[in-house]
Amino acid sequence: MKHYFSQKVNLFHGLSLPEEGYLVGYALLIQYIENQFKIGLPLPDILAIATEKHQRYHRGSWKVFTIRHKPNDDIKSHLVFALKYEALDLYILKKFFELTGKEVVLRMLDEEPTSRYTRRAWFLYEWLLDKKLDVPDLNRGSYIEIVDASIQFTGQSVNSTRHRVRNNLPGTPDYCPMIRKTEKLENYIQKDFSKVIETGLGKKDENLIKRTAAFLLLKDSKASFAIEGEYPPNLRARNWGKAIGQSGKTPLSVLEIERLQDIVIGSKKLKYMGIRKGEGFIGEHDRDSFTPMPDHISARAKDLPSLLKGLLDTNGILQQAGYDPVLAAATIAFGFVFIHPLSDGNGRIHRYFIHHILTKMGYTKRGIIFPISSAILDRIDEYQDILEHFSSQRVDLIEWKETTDHNVEILNETIDLYRYSDLTKQAEFLYECVEDTIERIIPAELDYLEKYDRMTQFINDHTTLPNTKVDLLIKFLDQNEGKLSKKKREKQFEELGNKEIKIIEETFEEIFKNG
């Protein structure tokens, strides 16, 4: 086993190291598990190495430590290094404990029972595996936290007297993604976009705000369908917009998810509505053989009750803990779409979850929803990358065979792939979308309606057109760069003379383009 610790490398899983060095912490544990047990693991976004140089720095996917930080040549020491210096990776830790057994933790308890890293390993072993080791409770030592708050966002602390630790994990054993504290996320949180939009709306007319809110609901509904490649009739889009407008009022539950699917799907119901009873995947079929070609494989049907319970319980925990609302929305909404518990409608309900949590936690106010789907649609390629970032590694770890109806039958245990993940990139992406709605989409809509009202007033002062025709005239001008086409004029506005049209076009130019 010695070669695991003494071998210098330049490359790991296709990732180039910033310089030659020794794998340490999780990277070493991954290499050990893959070689000893012949199973693959999803790589953390950030890995660690130690080098002969006396310089510590962070570059790309690598944290570089000096040779003085290099652990001793044994698995226990690398586990301690990971717990000391790296973000908690619950998936790797659970696999490590499952495959290597309790011996490492028992050795730690024997050698250093009060060490903070011993207590963290001991607690995590019992919490992740739901197994109690045959050792007495610890009755000395000050309490220490499981999650290092300088590295990752934490949940509400709950004391575990047995281990003398504070469990501040942001979830339950059934579902607990983690989010790292990046400079980008901390800057976004400090900006307090909720307060920014509230301050901006405070200067606007209440009626204008209501009209803006109504338009944004429909805009977001249509965008959410467009992301899925659907362009439904206005009634279906309005029904879904109405559902989004009610978000935050009804607690999330399996029944609520099924109710939302019923609205999303509309009158043409699926053969199997509700939570899936069979397996599913996202992708295509081979043109000739019809063999599935998955980009993402959904959680097994038999795992859905546990995963959804964990998801919904964690939602409650994060709200009670005062977790940042955007991070909470990312944790729950992206978790839902990765689990993919429905045959259809997952994407739109995933985006509904974002609205629900932001509203429920008081982040959105004054009846204005953040048109997240509109912002996502503008970044559709980034959105696909964010989804693929989660799926690409996991799809290769799922063993499956083709069924007679060209679906997939999952052959190995996969539930933990959906329970434990790093959703930092998803959280950063969601915050980018929130920023876009605050700084661009909502102000642009408020600005448009204010100009629309000024234009409406001008037309009413100079013509006797009914309100419906005034609206149509403004929409035609907006569509055609401020000019009314001859065809539209002859068909819809024969009562307007050349002089009136010229004045209207000039005023439109002044209000909408120069105003």
C-alpha positions in Angstrom: 0.0 0.0 0.0 3.0 2.2 0.5 3.1 3.4 -3.2 -0.2 5.2 -2.7 1.5 7.7 -0.4 5.0 8.0 -1.9 4.1 8.4 -5.6 4.4 11.8 -7.1 1.9 12.6 -9.9 1.3 15.2 -12.6 -2.1 14.1 -13.6 -5.2 12.7 -11.7 -8.4 11.6 -13.4 -7.5 13.7 -16.5 -6.9 16.8 -14.3 -3.4 18.4 -14.7 -1.8 19.3 -11.4 -0.4 22.8 -11.1 2.9 21.2 -10.4 4.2 17.7 -9.5 3.1 16.6 -6.1 1.6 14.0 -3.8 -2.1 13.4 -3.6 -3.4 14.1 -0.1 -6.8 14.1 1.7 -9.8 13.2 -0.5 -7.7 12.7 -3.6 -5.6 10.0 -1.9 -8.7 8.4 -0.4 -10.3 8.3 -3.9 -7.2 6.7 -5.4 -7.1 4.2 -2.5 -10.8 3.2 -2.8 -10.7 3.0 -6.6 -7.6 0.7 -6.6 -8.6 -1.5 -3.6 -12.3 -1.9 -4.2 -12.6 -1.2 -8.0 -15.4 1.3 -7.8 -15.5 4.9 -9.2 -16.3 8.0 -7.2 -17.5 11.5 -8.3 -14.6 13.9 -7.9 -14.9 16.9 -5.6 -14.6 20.3 -7.4 -11.6 21.1 -5.3 -8.8 18.5 -4.6 -5.5 18.8 -2.6 -1.8 18.0 -3.2 1.4 18.6 -1.2 4.6 19.6 -3.0 8.2 19.9 -2.2 8.0 23.7 -2.5 7.3 25.8 0.5 4.4 27.6 -1.0 0.7 27.2 -0.3 -1.8 28.4 -2.9 -5.1 27.6 -4.8 -5.2 27.3 -8.5 -8.2 25.9 -10.5 -9.3 22.6 -9.1 -6.3 22.3 -6.8 -5.4 23.5 -3.3 -1.6 23.2 -3.0 0.0 22.5 0.4 3.6 22.4 1.4 5.5 19.2 2.2 5.2 20.1 5.9 1.4 19.6 5.5 1.8 16.1 3.9 0.1 13.5 6.2 1.8 10.4 7.4 1.8 7.4 5.1 -1.5 5.8 6.3 -5.2 6.1 5.5 -6.1 7.5 8.9 -3.8 10.4 8.5 -5.3 11.3 5.1 -8.8 11.1 6.6 -7.7 13.6 9.3 -6.1 15.9 6.6 -9.4 15.9 4.7 -11.4 16.7 7.8 -8.9 19.5 8.8 -8.3 21.3 5.5 -11.0 20.3 3.0 -14.7 20.8 2.5 -16.8 17.9 3.8 -17.6 15.5 1.1 -20.3 13.3 2.5 -20.4 10.9 -0.4 -16.7 10.0 -0.3 -16.8 9.7 3.5 -19.7 7.4 3.5 -18.1 5.2 0.8 -14.9 5.2 2.7 -16.6 4.1 6.0 -18.8 1.5 4.2 -15.8 -0.1 2.4 -13.1 0.1 5.0 -15.3 -0.6 8.0 -15.1 0.8 11.5 -11.4 0.0 12.2 -10.0 3.4 11.3 -12.5 5.3 13.5 -12.0 2.8 16.4 -8.2 3.4 16.1 -8.7 7.1 16.2 -10.9 6.8 19.3 -8.3 4.6 20.9 -5.4 6.9 20.1 -6.9 10.4 20.5 -10.5 10.1 21.8 -10.9 13.8 22.4 -9.3 15.1 19.1 -11.7 17.3 17.2 -11.0 15.2 14.0 -11.7 11.9 15.9 -15.0 13.2 17.1 -16.0 14.5 13.7 -15.1 11.2 12.1 -16.9 9.2 14.8 -20.1 11.3 14.5 -20.1 11.2 10.7 -19.6 7.4 10.7 -22.6 6.9 12.9 -24.7 9.6 11.2 -24.0 8.5 7.6 -24.2 4.7 8.2 -26.9 4.8 10.8 -24.8 2.5 12.9 -23.8 3.0 16.6 -20.3 1.9 17.4 -19.8 -0.2 20.6 -18.0 2.6 22.4 -19.2 4.6 25.4 -20.3 8.2 25.1 -17.6 10.9 25.5 -18.0 12.8 28.8 -15.2 15.3 28.4 -14.0 18.0 26.0 -15.6 21.2 24.8 -18.1 21.0 21.9 -16.8 21.4 18.3 -18.7 21.9 15.1 -19.0 19.2 12.4 -18.9 21.6 9.5 -16.1 24.2 9.3 -18.1 27.5 8.9 -15.0 29.1 7.2 -15.2 26.6 4.4 -18.9 25.7 3.9 -22.3 27.1 4.7 -23.8 25.5 7.8 -27.2 24.6 9.2 -28.5 25.2 12.7 -26.3 23.6 15.4 -27.7 20.7 17.4 -25.6 19.3 20.2 -24.7 15.6 20.1 -23.8 14.8 23.7 -22.5 11.4 22.8 -19.7 12.8 20.5 -19.4 16.3 22.2 -20.0 17.9 18.8 -22.5 20.4 17.4 -24.2 19.0 14.3 -24.5 22.0 12.0 -24.9 20.0 8.8 -27.4 21.7 6.4 -29.6 18.6 6.0 -30.5 15.1 7.1 -28.8 11.7 6.4 -31.5 11.2 3.7 -30.5 14.4 1.9 -27.7 16.8 2.6 -25.9 18.6 -0.2 -23.1 21.0 0.7 -22.2 24.5 -0.6 -18.7 25.9 -0.3 -18.1 29.5 0.8 -16.7 31.1 -2.3 -15.8 34.7 -2.7 -18.4 35.0 -5.4 -21.2 33.7 -3.1 -20.2 35.8 -0.2 -20.1 38.9 -2.3 -23.6 38.1 -3.6 -24.9 37.6 -0.1 -23.5 40.9 1.1 -25.3 42.7 -1.7 -28.7 41.7 -0.2 -30.7 41.8 -3.4 -33.9 41.4 -1.5 -33.4 44.8 0.1 -32.2 46.4 -3.2 -35.4 45.5 -5.0 -37.6 46.5 -2.0 -35.9 49.9 -1.9 -36.3 50.4 -5.7 -40.0 49.4 -5.6 -40.6 51.8 -2.7 -40.3 54.7 -5.1 -42.8 53.2 -7.6 -46.6 53.6 -8.0 -48.4 50.7 -6.4 -50.6 50.1 -9.4 -47.5 50.0 -11.6 -45.9 47.4 -9.3 -49.1 45.2 -9.6 -49.1 45.4 -13.4 -45.4 44.6 -13.5 -45.9 41.6 -11.2 -48.7 40.3 -13.4 -46.7 40.6 -16.6 -43.6 39.0 -14.9 -45.7 36.0 -13.9 -46.7 35.3 -17.4 -43.3 36.1 -18.8 -41.7 33.6 -16.3 -44.3 30.9 -17.1 -43.7 31.2 -20.8 -39.9 31.1 -20.3 -40.1 28.0 -18.1 -42.0 26.2 -20.9 -39.6 27.5 -23.5 -36.6 26.1 -21.5 -38.2 22.7 -22.0 -38.8 23.4 -25.7 -42.5 23.9 -25.3 -44.7 26.8 -26.4 -48.1 26.1 -24.9 -51.3 28.0 -25.6 -51.7 31.2 -23.6 -54.3 29.7 -21.2 -51.9 26.9 -20.1 -49.1 29.4 -19.7 -51.4 31.7 -17.7 -52.5 28.8 -15.5 -48.9 28.0 -14.6 -48.2 31.7 -14.1 -51.1 31.7 -11.6 -49.6 28.7 -9.8 -46.2 30.5 -9.6 -48.0 33.6 -8.2 -49.4 31.4 -5.4 -46.0 30.0 -4.5 -45.0 30.1 -0.9 -48.6 29.7 0.3 -48.9 25.9 0.3 -46.2 23.9 2.1 -44.1 21.6 -0.2 -45.2 18.0 0.0 -45.5 15.0 -2.3 -49.2 15.8 -2.7 -48.3 19.4 -3.6 -45.7 18.2 -6.2 -48.4 16.0 -7.8 -50.9 18.9 -7.8 -48.3 21.1 -9.5 -47.6 18.4 -12.1 -51.3 18.3 -12.9 -51.3 22.0 -13.7 -48.0 21.8 -15.7 -49.1 18.9 -17.9 -52.5 20.5 -18.6 -55.4 18.6 -20.3 -53.3 16.0 -22.1 -52.4 13.9 -19.1 -49.6 11.3 -19.0 -50.4 7.6 -18.8 -48.6 7.6 -15.4 -49.1 10.8 -13.5 -47.5 11.4 -10.1 -44.4 10.0 -8.5 -42.7 7.6 -10.9 -43.2 3.8 -10.4 -40.5 3.0 -13.0 -37.1 4.2 -13.9 -36.2 7.1 -16.2 -33.4 8.9 -17.9 -32.7 12.1 -19.9 -31.1 11.6 -23.3 -31.7 10.0 -26.6 -32.0 6.6 -28.2 -29.6 5.2 -30.7 -31.1 5.7 -34.2 -30.6 2.1 -35.3 -30.8 0.0 -32.2 -33.0 2.3 -30.0 -30.6 1.6 -27.1 -30.8 4.4 -24.5 -28.0 7.0 -24.6 -28.5 8.7 -21.2 -27.1 12.1 -20.3 -28.7 11.8 -16.9 -30.2 8.8 -15.1 -33.0 9.6 -12.6 -33.0 8.1 -9.1 -34.4 4.6 -8.8 -38.1 4.5 -8.3 -37.7 2.5 -5.1 -35.5 5.2 -3.6 -37.9 8.1 -4.3 -39.8 7.9 -1.0 -36.6 8.2 1.1 -35.1 10.9 -1.2 -38.2 13.0 -1.3 -38.7 12.8 2.5 -35.0 13.9 2.9 -35.5 16.7 0.4 -38.6 18.0 2.1 -37.2 17.6 5.6 -34.1 19.4 4.7 -36.2 22.2 3.2 -37.8 22.6 6.6 -34.5 22.5 8.4 -32.9 25.2 6.2 -35.9 27.5 6.6 -35.9 27.2 10.4 -32.1 27.7 10.4 -32.3 31.0 8.6 -30.1 29.6 5.8 -29.5 32.1 3.0 -32.7 31.9 0.9 -31.0 31.7 -2.5 -28.7 28.9 -1.2 -31.7 27.1 0.2 -33.5 27.5 -3.1 -30.5 26.0 -5.0 -30.2 23.1 -2.5 -33.8 22.1 -2.8 -34.7 23.0 -6.4 -31.6 21.5 -8.0 -31.8 18.4 -5.8 -35.4 17.9 -7.0 -34.5 18.1 -10.7 -31.5 15.7 -10.2 -33.7 13.2 -8.4 -36.2 13.6 -11.2 -39.2 12.0 -9.4 -41.8 12.6 -12.2 -42.2 11.2 -15.7 -42.6 14.8 -16.9 -42.8 18.3 -15.5 -39.6 18.1 -13.3 -37.9 21.1 -14.8 -40.8 23.5 -14.5 -41.6 22.3 -10.9 -37.9 22.6 -10.1 -38.0 26.3 -11.1 -41.3 26.7 -9.2 -39.4 25.5 -6.1 -37.1 28.4 -6.5 -40.0 30.9 -6.4 -41.7 29.0 -3.5 -38.6 29.1 -1.3 -37.7 32.7 -2.1 -41.2 33.8 -1.3 -41.6 31.6 1.8 -38.4 32.9 3.3 -39.4 36.5 2.6 -36.8 37.2 -0.1 -39.3 38.4 -2.6 -41.7 41.1 -1.4 -44.6 43.3 -2.6 -46.0 40.6 -4.8 -43.1 40.7 -7.3 -41.7 37.3 -8.2 -38.1 37.1 -9.5 -38.5 36.0 -13.1 -35.8 33.3 -12.7 -36.9 31.3 -15.7 -36.5 34.4 -17.9 -32.9 34.8 -16.6 -32.2 31.1 -17.1 -33.6 31.2 -20.7 -31.1 34.0 -21.4 -28.3 31.7 -20.1 -29.6 28.4 -21.4 -26.1 27.1 -22.3 -24.8 27.9 -18.9 -27.9 26.2 -17.4 -27.3 23.1 -19.3 -23.6 23.1 -18.2 -24.7 23.4 -14.6 -27.0 20.4 -14.9 -24.4 18.4 -16.8 -21.8 19.3 -14.1 -23.8 17.1 -11.7 -24.8 14.4 -14.1 -21.7 13.7 -16.2 -19.7 12.0 -13.4 -22.7 10.2 -11.9 -24.0 8.7 -15.1 -20.8 6.8 -15.5 -21.1 5.3 -12.0 -24.6 3.9 -12.6 -24.8 0.3 -13.9 -27.8 -0.3 -16.0 -29.2 -2.5 -18.8 -31.7 -1.9 -21.5 -35.3 -3.0 -20.9 -37.7 -4.4 -23.5 -39.3 -0.9 -23.9 -35.9 0.7 -24.4 -35.7 2.3 -20.9 -33.0 1.6 -18.3 -33.0 -0.9 -15.5 -30.6 0.3 -12.7 -28.4 -2.6 -11.4 -26.5 -1.0 -8.5 -27.2 1.0 -5.4 -27.3 4.7 -6.4 -29.3 6.6 -3.8 -26.3 8.3 -2.2 -25.4 9.9 -5.6 -28.5 12.0 -5.2 -28.3 12.5 -1.4 -24.8 13.9 -1.1 -23.3 16.4 -3.5 -21.6 19.8 -3.8 -24.1 22.3 -5.2 -21.7 25.3 -5.1 -21.7 25.8 -8.9 -25.5 25.6 -9.0 -25.8 28.1 -6.1 -23.5 30.6 -7.9 -25.5 30.2 -11.1 -28.8 30.8 -9.3 -27.4 33.9 -7.7 -26.3 35.2 -11.1 -29.9 34.8 -12.3 -31.2 36.6 -9.2 -28.8 39.4 -9.9 -29.9 39.6 -13.5 -33.6 39.8 -12.5 -32.8 42.6 -10.0 -30.5 44.7 -12.1 -32.0 44.2 -15.6 -35.3 42.3 -16.0 -37.5 43.9 -13.4 -36.2 47.5 -13.9 -36.6 47.0 -17.7 -40.2 46.0 -17.3 -41.0 48.8 -14.9 -39.4 51.3 -17.3 -41.4 49.9 -20.2 -44.7 50.2 -18.4 -44.0 53.7 -17.3 -43.2 54.7 -21.0 -46.2 52.7 -22.1 -48.4 54.8 -19.8 -47.0 58.0 -21.1 -47.5 56.9 -24.7 -51.1 55.8 -23.9 -51.8 59.2 -22.4 -50.5 61.0 -25.4 -52.5 58.9 -27.9 -55.7 59.4 -25.8 -55.1 63.2 -25.8 -54.7 63.3 -29.6 -57.1 60.6 -30.9 -60.4 59.0 -30.0 -59.2 55.4 -30.3 -60.7 52.8 -28.0 -58.3 51.4 -25.3 -57.8 48.1 -27.1 -56.7 49.8 -30.3 -54.4 52.1 -28.3 -52.7 49.0 -26.8 -52.5 47.4 -30.3 -51.0 50.5 -31.8 -48.2 50.8 -29.2 -47.4 47.0 -29.6 -47.2 47.4 -33.4 -44.9 50.4 -33.0 -42.7 48.5 -30.5 -42.5 45.6 -32.9 -41.6 47.6 -35.9 -38.9 50.0 -34.6 -41.4 52.8 -33.9 -43.0 52.8 -37.3 -46.6 51.8 -38.2 -46.5 49.7 -41.4 -48.8 50.7 -44.3 -50.5 47.3 -44.1 -51.3 47.6 -40.4 -52.5 51.2 -40.8 -54.9 50.4 -43.6 -56.2 47.3 -41.8 -56.4 48.5 -38.2 -56.1 52.3 -38.1 -57.8 53.8 -41.2 -59.3 56.5 -38.9 -55.9 58.0 -38.4 -54.6 60.6 -40.8 -51.0 61.0 -42.0 -50.3 63.9 -39.7 -51.6 62.0 -36.6 -49.5 59.0 -37.4 -46.4 61.1 -38.0 -46.8 62.8 -34.6 -47.5 59.4 -32.9 -44.4 57.9 -34.4 -42.3 60.9 -33.4 -43.6 60.8 -29.8 -43.0 57.0 -29.6 -39.4 57.7 -30.7 -39.0 60.4 -28.0 -40.5 58.4 -25.2 -39.2 54.9 -25.9 -35.8 55.5 -27.4 -34.8 58.9 -26.1 -36.8 59.0 -22.9 
